[in-house]
Amino acid sequence: MASRILSSILHAVILHKLVLHHAKHGYDHTFSMMQVDDALEWLKRNGVDWSRPLRVLDLGCGSGTFGGALLQRGCDVIFADEGDWLEKDLPRTRFRKINIDSDSLSPLGRFDLVVCSNVIEHLRHPTRLLASLSSLLEPGGFVYLSWTNWLSPWGGHDFSPFHYLGPGLGPKVFDKLHKRPRLLKPYENLFPTYIGSTLRFLRQQAGIEIVKLAPRYYTELTWLMHLPILREFLAWNCVVLLRRR
């Protein structure tokens, strides 16, 4: 019985599949779609109803992979980010230019689902966004919120695992050893975020509630998210499903 349970978990967990694909092909479109498809299945299992067309906001959309997948599923999708980096086959008429860190989000409207994937660790003022989430939702609407917490193995992104030396020393040691440019710089476009403090802030928001939380790439191990301190290191990426009350 135990071996069957373990086999079932390993079959479902996506992290090792991502690692193997990245080692062979790098960060390509297939790599992104593996993450998106897995996330959409998780949303479906946790009550997001695909039987009706949803009005969706892909907030901090980047290339628009997540929103594009929802568009193909018949959803009415709006893409929003500071710059237009959408894939060439996505409609520009659906793009809204916005600085999530400083602009008001209210002109974007209200949605049945807001997707905010790997965004808050790049914001100088993440609580400003978190406090605004309920205002983006129709009653009963959902938010898919995921981010890479600082103490995870990938917390430093392109200079991981040197981030464990701290946001100051870590990048300096990485630069000296590797001598190649980094895209991300602490306190410029990458900011330390923590699961515990983020969850506490979300629980203080009157208009929204936490439905489910999990390590994004091994969602079957939800119990890890109930281990303070340890979860900061064991969750490669945190995902929270929120709902407007």
C-alpha positions in Angstrom: 0.0 0.0 0.0 2.7 2.5 1.0 4.6 1.8 -2.2 1.5 2.4 -4.3 0.8 5.7 -2.5 4.5 6.8 -3.1 4.3 5.8 -6.7 1.1 7.7 -7.2 2.6 10.8 -5.6 5.8 10.7 -7.7 3.6 10.2 -10.9 1.7 13.4 -10.0 4.5 15.6 -8.7 5.8 17.8 -11.5 9.1 19.1 -10.1 11.3 16.2 -11.2 9.7 16.4 -14.7 10.5 20.1 -14.9 14.1 19.5 -13.7 14.7 16.8 -16.3 13.2 18.9 -19.1 15.1 22.0 -18.2 18.4 20.0 -18.1 17.8 18.8 -21.6 16.0 21.7 -23.3 16.4 24.8 -21.1 13.6 27.3 -20.4 11.5 26.8 -23.5 7.8 27.0 -24.3 7.1 23.4 -23.4 8.7 24.0 -20.0 6.3 26.9 -19.4 3.3 24.9 -20.6 4.1 22.0 -18.3 3.8 24.4 -15.3 0.6 26.0 -16.7 -1.2 22.7 -17.4 -0.3 21.4 -14.0 -1.6 24.6 -12.3 -4.9 24.5 -14.3 -5.5 21.0 -13.2 -4.9 22.0 -9.6 -7.3 24.9 -9.9 -10.0 22.5 -11.3 -9.5 20.1 -8.4 -10.0 22.9 -6.0 -13.3 24.3 -7.2 -12.6 26.7 -10.2 -15.4 25.8 -12.6 -14.4 25.6 -16.2 -17.9 24.7 -17.4 -18.7 28.4 -18.0 -16.5 30.9 -19.7 -14.6 32.9 -17.1 -13.5 36.5 -17.3 -9.8 36.2 -16.4 -7.0 38.7 -15.6 -3.4 37.5 -16.2 -1.7 40.0 -13.9 2.0 40.4 -14.4 1.5 38.2 -17.5 5.0 38.3 -19.0 4.9 36.4 -22.2 1.2 35.5 -21.5 1.6 31.7 -21.4 -0.8 31.3 -18.5 -3.5 33.6 -19.9 -3.0 32.2 -23.4 -3.8 28.7 -22.2 -7.0 30.0 -20.6 -7.8 31.9 -23.8 -7.7 28.6 -25.7 -10.1 27.1 -23.1 -12.7 29.7 -24.0 -12.1 32.2 -21.3 -12.3 36.0 -21.8 -8.7 37.0 -20.9 -7.1 40.4 -20.2 -3.3 40.5 -20.0 -1.6 43.2 -17.9 2.0 44.1 -17.2 4.5 46.9 -17.3 5.6 46.0 -20.8 4.2 44.1 -23.8 6.2 40.9 -23.9 3.3 38.8 -25.1 3.9 35.9 -27.5 3.3 37.0 -31.1 0.2 34.9 -31.6 -1.7 36.5 -28.6 -4.1 39.5 -29.4 -2.6 42.9 -28.4 -6.1 44.3 -28.1 -6.4 42.3 -24.8 -3.2 43.8 -23.3 -3.2 46.5 -20.7 0.0 48.4 -19.7 0.2 48.9 -16.0 2.9 49.2 -13.3 1.7 46.8 -10.7 4.0 48.3 -8.0 2.6 51.8 -8.3 -0.4 52.2 -10.5 -4.0 51.9 -9.4 -5.4 48.5 -10.5 -9.1 49.5 -10.5 -9.2 50.5 -14.2 -8.6 46.8 -15.0 -12.1 45.9 -13.9 -13.4 42.9 -12.1 -12.9 39.2 -12.9 -13.9 35.7 -12.1 -10.3 34.6 -11.9 -7.1 36.6 -11.4 -3.8 34.8 -12.1 -0.7 36.3 -10.5 2.1 33.9 -11.1 5.7 34.6 -10.0 5.1 38.3 -9.6 5.2 39.4 -5.9 8.8 38.5 -5.4 9.6 41.2 -8.1 7.6 44.0 -6.4 9.0 46.6 -4.1 5.6 46.9 -2.4 4.0 43.4 -2.6 1.5 44.1 0.2 0.0 47.0 -1.9 -1.0 44.4 -4.6 -2.1 41.8 -2.0 -4.4 44.4 -0.4 -6.0 45.2 -3.7 -6.8 41.6 -4.8 -10.4 41.5 -3.5 -11.2 44.7 -5.5 -10.3 42.9 -8.7 -12.8 40.1 -8.1 -16.4 39.5 -8.8 -18.2 38.0 -5.7 -17.0 34.5 -5.4 -14.1 35.1 -7.7 -10.7 33.4 -7.3 -7.1 34.4 -7.2 -4.3 32.0 -8.2 -1.3 33.5 -6.4 2.1 31.9 -6.7 5.6 33.1 -6.0 9.1 31.9 -5.3 9.8 32.5 -1.6 13.3 33.7 -0.7 14.5 30.7 1.3 13.5 28.1 -1.3 16.2 26.4 -3.3 15.4 28.8 -6.2 14.9 31.9 -4.0 17.7 33.8 -5.7 16.5 32.8 -9.2 19.5 33.2 -11.5 22.1 33.4 -8.7 20.7 30.5 -6.7 21.8 28.9 -4.4 24.1 31.8 -3.5 21.1 33.7 -2.1 21.6 31.7 1.1 24.6 33.9 1.7 22.2 36.8 1.9 21.0 39.4 -0.7 24.2 41.4 -0.4 27.0 38.8 -0.3 25.3 36.1 -2.3 25.2 38.0 -5.7 28.8 39.2 -5.1 30.1 35.6 -4.6 28.1 34.4 -7.6 29.5 37.2 -9.9 33.1 36.4 -8.8 32.7 32.7 -9.4 30.7 32.7 -12.6 31.6 36.0 -14.3 28.4 36.2 -16.3 25.6 38.7 -16.2 22.6 38.3 -13.9 19.1 39.4 -14.9 17.9 39.8 -11.3 19.4 42.1 -8.6 18.2 42.1 -5.0 16.2 45.2 -4.0 16.0 46.3 -7.6 13.9 43.6 -9.4 14.0 40.8 -6.8 12.9 41.2 -3.2 13.0 38.6 -0.4 9.5 37.3 0.4 8.4 34.8 3.0 5.5 32.4 3.2 4.6 33.1 6.8 4.4 36.9 6.6 2.6 36.7 3.3 -0.1 34.3 4.7 -0.5 36.5 7.8 -1.1 39.5 5.7 -3.6 37.7 3.5 -5.5 36.5 6.5 -5.9 40.1 7.7 -7.7 41.1 4.5 -11.4 41.3 5.2 -12.7 40.8 1.6 -10.8 37.6 0.8 -10.2 34.2 2.2 -7.6 31.4 1.7 -9.2 28.3 0.1 -6.0 26.2 -0.4 -2.3 26.5 -0.2 0.4 24.1 -1.4 4.0 23.9 -2.7 3.3 24.6 -6.4 5.4 21.9 -7.9 4.4 19.1 -5.5 0.8 20.1 -4.5 0.1 16.6 -3.1 2.4 17.5 -0.2 0.1 20.3 1.1 1.0 19.4 4.7 4.4 21.0 4.2 2.7 24.4 4.1 1.6 23.9 7.7 5.2 23.6 9.0 6.4 27.1 10.0 10.0 27.8 9.2 10.5 24.5 7.4 8.1 25.5 4.7 10.2 28.5 3.9 13.0 26.0 2.8 10.9 23.0 1.6 8.5 24.8 -0.7 10.2 25.5 -4.0 7.4 27.8 -5.0 4.3 28.7 -2.9 0.8 28.7 -4.4 -2.3 30.1 -2.7 -5.9 29.9 -4.0 -7.9 32.8 -2.7 -11.6 33.6 -3.0 -13.5 36.8 -2.5 -16.0 36.4 0.4 
